Amino acid sequence: MPKILIVEDEPKLAMLLQDYLRAASFDTEWTANGNDAIPAIRQHAPDLVVLDLMLPGRDGLDICRELRQFSAIPVVMLTARVEEIDRLLGLELGADDYICKPFSPREVVARIKAILRRVSGAAAAPSQAAALQIDAGAHTARLDGQPLDLTPVEFRLLKALASAPGQIFSRDRLLDHLYDDHRVVTDRTVDSHIKNLRRKLEAVRADGETIRSIYGVGYRLDI
């Protein structure tokens, strides 16, 4: 069974998550103190970590920062903070997803399953990564062998997203890739170009959402 490590200092919430995860055929471990998180990860080698942001001893962002120095284990961050800066900071440090409290335990289980499917699928089928081919020198891109007719901005956006498939990119981060002359534009400019890029990708692959919008945060490439 996939093993999930829960790092959460609220016992009732941790027990509730454990009950739902075990009912969904996950093995679980739990620690309540931030200082114990990294040792627990090294000891139990979980397949995914559910990590609270506010913890005694050490906060979730600091834990995530250290974890990313030695492991790519997926991280789902739990937070009672709704300010966008906290969300973005957590994601920039390498969190794979975030969930704001209060939340539905069923939603947490569903998101964990989706992340693990994506991770296992990438590992089991490395040829999937080759489905998207980008030639930076020739300024061309192909999806499933089909050439993509992209504008220079769309090409740069796709190249940025493809540099880390499955990772969420904030709008501010994508803005840095839009124009070579670093002109000042709004983040809604990103939305417009993403819409056009998504349409061109889905013209080739219509059986799924190739670029997923993460509400309030940014975009993720699911190829």
C-alpha positions as CSV (number, residue, x, y, z in Angstrom):
1,M,0.0,0.0,0.0
2,P,1.2,3.5,-0.7
3,K,2.5,5.2,2.5
4,I,1.4,8.7,3.5
5,L,3.1,10.7,6.2
6,I,0.9,13.2,7.9
7,V,2.7,16.1,9.6
8,E,-0.1,17.8,11.6
9,D,-0.3,19.1,15.1
10,E,-4.1,18.9,15.5
11,P,-4.7,15.3,16.7
12,K,-8.4,15.2,15.8
13,L,-7.7,16.4,12.3
14,A,-4.7,14.0,11.9
15,M,-6.8,11.1,13.1
16,L,-9.6,12.0,10.7
17,L,-7.2,12.1,7.8
18,Q,-5.7,8.7,8.8
19,D,-9.2,7.2,8.9
20,Y,-10.1,8.3,5.5
21,L,-6.7,7.4,4.0
22,R,-6.8,3.9,5.5
23,A,-10.3,3.4,4.2
24,A,-8.8,4.3,0.8
25,S,-6.2,1.6,1.2
26,F,-3.3,3.8,2.2
27,D,-0.8,3.1,4.9
28,T,-0.2,6.1,7.2
29,E,2.2,7.5,9.7
30,W,1.7,10.6,11.8
31,T,3.9,13.1,13.5
32,A,2.8,16.3,15.3
33,N,6.0,18.2,15.7
34,G,7.8,20.0,12.9
35,N,11.2,19.0,14.4
36,D,10.3,15.4,13.8
37,A,9.2,15.7,10.2
38,I,12.5,15.2,8.4
39,P,13.6,12.3,10.6
40,A,10.2,10.7,10.0
41,I,10.5,11.1,6.3
42,R,14.0,9.5,6.3
43,Q,12.8,6.7,8.5
44,H,9.5,5.8,6.9
45,A,10.3,6.7,3.2
46,P,6.7,7.7,2.5
47,D,5.2,8.0,-1.0
48,L,3.7,11.4,-0.2
49,V,3.7,13.9,2.7
50,V,0.7,15.8,3.9
51,L,2.4,18.8,5.6
52,D,0.7,21.4,7.7
53,L,2.1,24.9,7.4
54,M,1.9,26.0,11.0
55,L,3.6,23.5,13.3
56,P,5.3,23.5,16.7
57,G,9.1,23.4,16.5
58,R,9.5,24.1,12.8
59,D,7.1,25.4,10.2
60,G,6.0,23.5,7.0
61,L,7.8,25.9,4.6
62,D,11.1,25.3,6.3
63,I,10.5,21.5,6.3
64,C,9.6,21.6,2.6
65,R,12.7,23.6,1.8
66,E,15.0,21.1,3.4
67,L,13.1,18.1,2.0
68,R,13.6,19.4,-1.6
69,Q,17.3,19.4,-1.0
70,F,17.4,15.6,-1.0
71,S,14.0,14.2,-2.2
72,A,11.3,14.7,-4.8
73,I,8.6,13.1,-2.6
74,P,5.3,14.8,-3.4
75,V,4.0,17.2,-0.8
76,V,0.5,18.4,-0.2
77,M,0.5,21.4,2.0
78,L,-2.3,22.2,4.5
79,T,-2.8,25.8,5.6
80,A,-5.2,27.9,7.4
81,R,-3.7,31.0,5.8
82,V,-5.5,32.2,2.7
83,E,-3.2,35.0,1.7
84,E,-1.8,34.3,-1.8
85,I,1.8,35.0,-0.7
86,D,1.8,32.0,1.5
87,R,0.3,29.8,-1.2
88,L,2.9,30.9,-3.7
89,L,5.8,30.6,-1.4
90,G,4.8,27.1,-0.5
91,L,4.5,26.1,-4.1
92,E,7.8,27.8,-5.1
93,L,9.5,25.8,-2.5
94,G,8.4,22.6,-4.2
95,A,4.9,21.7,-2.8
96,D,2.9,19.8,-5.3
97,D,-0.5,21.0,-4.1
98,Y,-2.1,23.0,-1.3
99,I,-5.4,22.7,0.5
100,C,-6.9,25.4,2.7
101,K,-8.5,24.6,6.0
102,P,-11.3,23.8,6.6
103,F,-11.4,21.1,4.0
104,S,-13.2,17.9,3.1
105,P,-11.1,14.8,3.9
106,R,-12.5,13.2,0.8
107,E,-11.0,16.1,-1.2
108,V,-7.6,15.4,0.4
109,V,-7.8,11.7,-0.5
110,A,-8.8,12.6,-4.1
111,R,-6.0,15.0,-4.6
112,I,-3.5,12.5,-3.1
113,K,-4.7,9.8,-5.5
114,A,-4.4,12.2,-8.5
115,I,-0.8,13.2,-7.5
116,L,0.3,9.6,-7.0
117,R,-1.3,8.6,-10.3
118,R,0.7,11.3,-12.1
119,V,3.9,10.4,-10.4
120,S,3.6,6.7,-11.0
121,G,2.5,7.2,-14.6
122,A,5.6,9.3,-15.3
123,A,7.8,6.6,-13.7
124,A,6.1,3.8,-15.5
125,A,6.0,5.4,-18.9
126,P,9.0,7.6,-19.5
127,S,8.2,7.8,-23.2
128,Q,5.3,10.0,-22.2
129,A,7.8,12.8,-21.5
130,A,8.9,12.4,-25.1
131,A,5.4,13.1,-26.3
132,L,6.2,16.7,-26.1
133,Q,9.3,17.7,-28.0
134,I,10.8,21.2,-27.8
135,D,13.7,22.4,-30.0
136,A,14.8,25.7,-28.5
137,G,17.3,26.3,-31.3
138,A,14.8,25.8,-34.1
139,H,12.0,27.4,-32.0
140,T,9.7,24.5,-32.7
141,A,7.6,22.2,-30.7
142,R,5.7,18.9,-31.3
143,L,3.1,17.1,-29.4
144,D,2.5,13.4,-30.1
145,G,4.5,13.9,-33.3
146,Q,2.3,16.8,-34.5
147,P,3.9,20.2,-35.1
148,L,2.5,23.0,-33.0
149,D,2.0,26.4,-34.7
150,L,3.0,28.7,-31.8
151,T,3.7,32.3,-31.5
152,P,7.0,33.3,-29.8
153,V,5.3,34.1,-26.5
154,E,3.4,30.8,-26.6
155,F,6.6,28.9,-27.3
156,R,8.3,30.5,-24.3
157,L,5.4,29.8,-22.1
158,L,5.3,26.1,-23.2
159,K,9.0,25.8,-22.7
160,A,8.8,27.2,-19.2
161,L,5.9,24.9,-18.2
162,A,7.6,21.9,-19.8
163,S,10.8,22.5,-17.8
164,A,8.9,21.1,-14.8
165,P,5.8,19.1,-15.8
166,G,3.4,18.7,-12.9
167,Q,4.8,21.7,-11.0
168,I,2.6,24.8,-10.5
169,F,3.9,28.0,-12.0
170,S,2.6,31.3,-10.6
171,R,1.6,34.0,-13.0
172,D,4.4,36.2,-11.8
173,R,6.9,33.5,-12.5
174,L,5.5,33.0,-16.0
175,L,5.5,36.7,-16.7
176,D,9.3,36.5,-16.6
177,H,9.2,34.3,-19.7
178,L,6.8,36.3,-21.9
179,Y,8.8,38.9,-23.6
180,D,12.5,39.3,-24.3
181,D,12.3,43.1,-23.8
182,H,10.9,42.7,-20.3
183,R,8.0,45.0,-21.0
184,V,5.6,45.7,-18.2
185,V,2.3,43.7,-18.6
186,T,-0.4,42.5,-16.3
187,D,-0.8,38.9,-15.1
188,R,-4.0,38.7,-17.1
189,T,-1.8,38.8,-20.2
190,V,-0.5,35.4,-19.1
191,D,-4.1,34.1,-18.9
192,S,-4.8,35.2,-22.4
193,H,-1.7,33.5,-23.9
194,I,-2.3,30.4,-21.8
195,K,-5.8,30.2,-23.2
196,N,-4.5,30.3,-26.8
197,L,-1.7,27.8,-26.0
198,R,-4.1,25.4,-24.3
199,R,-6.4,25.5,-27.4
200,K,-3.5,24.6,-29.7
201,L,-2.4,21.7,-27.5
202,E,-5.9,20.3,-27.1
203,A,-6.4,20.5,-30.9
204,V,-3.8,17.7,-31.0
205,R,-4.7,15.9,-27.7
206,A,-8.4,16.4,-27.0
207,D,-8.8,13.6,-24.4
208,G,-7.6,15.7,-21.4
209,E,-6.7,19.0,-19.9
210,T,-3.1,19.7,-21.0
211,I,-2.7,22.9,-19.0
212,R,-4.5,22.9,-15.7
213,S,-5.5,26.2,-14.0
214,I,-4.9,26.2,-10.2
215,Y,-7.3,28.8,-8.9
216,G,-5.7,31.8,-7.4
217,V,-2.2,30.5,-8.0
218,G,-1.2,29.7,-11.6
219,Y,-0.9,26.9,-14.1
220,R,0.5,23.4,-14.4
221,L,1.4,21.4,-17.5
222,D,-0.1,17.8,-17.4
223,I,1.4,16.0,-20.4
